[in-house]
Amino acid sequence: MNRRELLASLGTATTASVAFAGCLGQETVQCDPRDGDAQLGDIPVGSDGTVSFRGAVVGLPENGRVLVNDTTGNAALIAGEGVEAIDTGEIDVGDCLRGEGQVVSDSSWSNQMSMIAVTALESVGPAERDVSAVGARPETSFEVDYETRPDNCETVVTLQHVGGDAVPANELLVVHRASDANSTADDARHWWHDLDEAAGPDALVEEGDSVSFTVEGSHNGSLVWVGEWSDRFEAWDVSPC
């Protein structure tokens, strides 16, 4: 039995596994939720709680996250409490991982995909099902600006493409919500082309393109790229009054 080290504990000089021991064999394994595991696609965006999971690696973004799919949906794994990092050098696309962690509600909401801060993680072998790597996030930069109107407690938020790849309008989602914990208002979701009357769903958002919208009261929000997975481009938090 060999052991694949996946988590580095804080305060240690070397990588150390946490909680699980992994057996490295070439026999493929079924890689979907077992009894007691969360179904990643059913975790409400913005929820929290402790979960166990079992999913195949479908992406390894450069920011240290690990993207997994359990046949119901995707989630991003990040280092949890007491963990310095996930050793992505020991992980390949197609590996079946099982683990435990805490769903991070704010990060999940702002990225529109479940973010799980793992405290235990192991590879149990290559997934028996066909697994393909998801596409990379566009190399694109956006800026957010806002103009407050304290007299009526409104803010005009402007998002502008300032360089890099063009992005289809139907892959750019704007989400925002009231910051007041007592607010009963629903979260708002708008695709870029919903906010830009001149752009259709198939339009490309290029450098210099922008959209503006108005929010009332204290709000936070984010501009999210939504492709085979999702990731936040920009975020904001405004309190005009």
N, C-alpha and C positions, 0 to 999 in steps of 0.2 A: 504494500500500500504506500503510495507516495502522497505528498500533501502539497496542494497548490495554495500558496499564500496570496490572499486577496486584499486583506485590510492591514494597514499600518497603524499600530496603536500610538497614541500620544505619549511622549516621554520615553520612547524607545529609540535606540540608534539604528535598529534594523527592522525590517518588515516582520510583523507577527500576525498570525491569523487570530481571529476573534470568534469564539464560540463553536464554530463548525470545523471539522476535519474533512478534507475533500479526497476522494479516491480517484486517481487518474488512470482510467482505462480507456480503450478505444471503442468499447461496446457502446452503441448509441442508446439513449434513454428517452423515454416519453417526457416531453417538456411542456406540460400544461398544468393548470391548477389542480392540486390534490385536496382532499378533505381538510378543511381548516384554512386553506390558502385564500387570499383575496383574489378576485378576478379584476385585473388591472383596468379593463374597460368599463367596469361598473363602479369604480371609485368616483364619487362626485367631485368635480373640480372645485377646489377650495375647501374640501373637508380635511379633517385630521384624524389621528388615531394610529395605533400600532397595528401593523399587518405582517403576515408572512406571505411569501410569494415564491413562484417558480416560473422562470421565463428564459427564453433564448436571447442571447446577445444579438442585437441587430445594428448597433452603432457604437462608436467610440469617439465622441467629439473631443477636440483638443483641450477642452476646459476641465478634463478629469472626470466627467460624468460617464456613465455607462447606460446605454439605452437597451431595454429589454422588452420583449413581446411574449405574452403568454397565450396567444391565439384569440384573446378577447380585447386586447388593446395594448398600448405602450405605456411605459413609465421610465423616468430617468432616475438612476441611482446616484446618490451623492454620499460623501462621508458623513456619518452620524456622530453623536456625542461620544467622546473618548476615542475617536478614530481620526488619524491624521490624514489618510488618503486611501483611496481604492487603488491597488496596484494594477493599473490597466495594462502594463507590460506582460502580465500573466493571463490576460483574457483575450480571446479571439471571437470574431463573429461566428455564431453557430454554437458556442458553448452554452450549455444549460446551467443556469445559476439558480440556487435557492438561497433564501435569506430572510432576514427579519429587519424591521426598521419602523421609523415614524414617518407618516405622511406629513409633509410640511405644507400647511394650508396656504400661507401667503405666496410662497414660491410656486406652488401648484396652480393657484389662481392666475398669477401674473404671467405664467408660461403656458397656461391652458393645457397642461398635461401633468399628471401626478408626479411629484418629486418625492422620493423616498430616501430619508437619511438612514443609511444602513448601519446596524450595529453588529450584524452577523451575516457572513456571505461565504458561499463556497461554490465551486464548480463540481457538478456531479457527472460530467461527461458530455460528449457531443450530442446535440439534439437529434432525434431520429427523423424529424420532419425537415423538409427543405427550408432553409433559412437564408434570406438574402439581406445584404446590408442596405439600410435606408440611405437616401440621398443626403448630401451635405447641405447645410444651411447656406443660403446665398451670402456671398461676401459683400455686404451692403452696409452703409452707414445712414442713420437717420438722426435728426435733431428734433427736440421738442421745445417749443416756446409757448408762452401763455401771457395773456393780457387780462389782468384782474379788473373788475368793475365793482368796487366795494359798495357803491351806492345801491346796487340791486343784488349784491352777493353772487355775481356771476363771473365766470372765467371763460375766455375764448382760448382754447387749446389749439395749437398749430403743429402739425407733424410734417417734416420736410425730408425728402430724399436728398442727401448731400454728397453722395459718391458711392462708387462700386457697382455691383451687378444691378441690372433692371430686374424687377420682381413682378410677377403677374398680380394684378389687383385682387384676384380671387384667392390669393395666398396671404393677404395682409388683413389681419383682424384687429380692430380697435375695441378694447374692453375697458369699461370704467365703472366705478361704483362709489356710493357715498361712504365717506370715511367715518361718519357718525355711527357709532355702534347701535344707536337707538333708531336709526333710519329703517323704514320698512320698504323703501324703494327697491325695485328689482335692479339687478346688474344690467348694464347696457352693453350690447354687442353689435358692432357695425363693421361690415366689410368695407375696405377702402373705396370700392366703387359705389357703395351706398352713400358715402360722404362727398364724392366727387361726381357731380352730375354729368361731367363731360367724359367720364371714363366708364366703360362697360366692364363686365367680369373678365373679359379676355385682354383688356388693355394692359400694357406694361408700364409700371411705375418706374420712372427714370430720374436721374439727377435733376433737381430743380422742381420736381412735382411736389405738391403739398395739398393737404386737406386741413380744414378748420371746423371746429364744432364748439358748442357752448354747453357748459355744465353749470348747475346752480348749487351753491354751497360747497362744503369741503368734499373733495373727490380725490381718489387715486385711480390710476389706470395704467395700461401698457399697450404698446403696439407689438403684435405677435405675428411671427411668420408661422403659417400652418401649411405644411407639406405632408410628407409621410410621417413626420413627427412635428413637434412645434417648439418654438424657442422665442424668447422675448428679444426684440430689438431695442426698445426704449421703454422707460417708465416715468411716471410723474405723480406728484402729490401736491394739490393746491388747496389753499384755505383763504378765500377772498374776503371773508368777513368774520 
